Amino acid sequence: MSCDAEVRLPWEHHAHDQSVHGYTRADWERTADRLLLAVRPYASPRHGRIDLPGPRPSWSGPLSDGLEGYARTWLLAALRTAGARGEDPHGFLGRYAEGLAAGTSEPAGSPDAWPLIADVPQAIVESASIALGLRLTRPWLWDTLDDATRQRAADWLLPALDAPPVNNNWWFFGLTVAGFLQDAGIETDRARKTIDRALAHVEDWYLGDGWYSDGPNRSFDHYNAWAMHFYPVLHAHLAGDRDLLDRYGPRLHRQLDDYSRMFGADGAPMPFGRSLIYRFAAAAAPWLGALTGHTPLTPGATRRLASGTLRHFLDHGATDRDGLLTLGWHRPYEPMLQTYSGPASPYWASKGFLGLLMPPDHPVWTADEEPLPAETADAVTVLGPTGMLLQSTAADGLVRLHNHGSNHVGDEEDPGYARFAYSTRTGPTHGSAARDNHFALLSDDGEPTARLTADPLGPAASAHTPLPGIRVVSATLAHGRAEVRAHLVTGAPEGTPVRQTGWATGDDGTLTAQLHPVHGYGDGVRELPGGDTMFDETSRLLAVDGATTGPRSLFVALASLTGEADPAPVETLAGIRVQSPHEIHVTWHDGTTAVLRLPEE
């Protein structure tokens, strides 16, 4: 019988086989099987590498990319078989066991050989997936190997215990390898020291309320949930280390309270930051909370979030006609790739299958699904110490993120971090296209300034320096679907042109973006081409223009993004009175009032 006959895609089932919104456990298993069977034709002769097709290799080269193909799909196979208590009808364990033996024994130059960690730093990343998979499947794979194979595999893994060359979530890769080696009784003293060192090093990056920075740089994005929380909490759980779990579990619990609000009603996570091609890895943290008991979510809400996310991507074409995950979001989209992204990089989506470790009778699989926060009520949520603000509306299930505190590491503006706002259904724009959700000073030839860093000044307020001697203090106030965006420019020559842009939307008519000048801008609103985005092949955005009038110039606009049909003009949603350059009084359309304060210099 062919693979296609053995494994049907979840969306090929009849409606009565599915939950109201997402998938059943059987659907998750079938999806895992389909993803794993799709990569088989690309395996090397002894399965040591999986060399997937792609637009280009990563900066680590094809040899590393082939290892990545093995490691990241192996993690999926491990979750699938461990969740089935070793049942393996498709023979995944045997293939990956042979690949482990070949990758660690074949001579350099062999199509199955793995690069050494000492030679290719990216191998450190992949070593964590390999080790975690071995830890999860130890009774069914590792314990069945001969001593020589185990020794070669351990020798290959051991260099991952050294300090990593990258000072961010890479510290957890050594911890993950160490956790497996400790369980397996290999170099246990060195493994314990690696675990302690990694946890101590990362501790300074925990800033409270469930939020880590991914390194010492105020980089807040999805890595917070499925790297910074994922590795220490899962290690503590697998090790049965109650002390560690008591330390890190409550942090995950607090994080999930915010994190669950970052998903739209359609299951889409917030496309913000880097490495977005991992897609439904976003489901890993909610599953982990349920697995360990450290979650504010009910079992039904957990499955609604996770299954909704998986279904969102599969329904929107995340796999190609052969069933391979592509380098993109809904479709292949090269502008969002990093230099380290290789053809097999998307298979870190495997983390999203963590829920399979919970048995079929676990409440996450048996309870009725419950709605997500974005489906139940309008909300505005301050995200702890990050400087970021979430805004969601129940009428359309949209979630928007206003960024006043997360930054990318580097000397160039990164569209994944530099925008003032993101949503679960729009942008950002890339390349030479007009920047969406951006405030800039314009040069004589119309070139906009960049926003390289957002220095937080409090909840939903920040500053950046677009040019030497010029400072822009910005703040956002949100209510319902309305956004007040304010910017105070100091140090710019009088008459310097400025521009505020809005949301980048496509041509399908499902979303309406609005922008209205309130203070400091001219009366007109113009439309600019936004180019292609991860959502749309073409997009457009609105812009308002003004000019500085002195040493301090305030600019205020009203913006809106909505999926409602025939929405009222955004200017009807709020009355705004500028009290001073640092204080703006707002009366919302429902009669409630608020004050937006821009911090003093």
Protein Blocks (a to p, Z undefined) as FASTA:
>chain_A
ZZklmpccfklpcfklpcfklccfklmmmmmmmmmmmmmmmpcfkopaccdddfbdcfko
jklmmmmmmmmmmmmmmmmmmmnnopafkommmmmmmmmmmmmmpcghiakbccdfklmm
mlmmmmmmmmmmmmmmmmmmmmmpcfklmmmmmmmmmmmmpccfbdcfklmmmmmmmmmm
mmnopaklmmmmmmmmmmmmmmmmpggjhiacebjeopacfklmmmmmmmmmmmmmmnop
aklmmmmmmmmmmmmmmmmmmpcfkopacdedehklnmmmmmmmmmmmmmnopafbdfkl
mmmmmmmmmmmmmmnopacfkopacddfkbccfklpcfklcfklmmmmmmmmmmmmpcfk
lmklmpccdddfklmoccdddehjnopacdddfklopacdddfkbacedjbdcfklmpmb
dcfkbccdehjbccehiacdddfkopacddfbccdebehiacddfbghiacddddddehj
bccdddddehiaehiacddddddddfkopaccddddfbhpafbdcdddebjafkbmbdcd
dddddddfbjbdcddddddddfbehiacfklmpccddfbfkbccdddfkopacddddddZ
Z
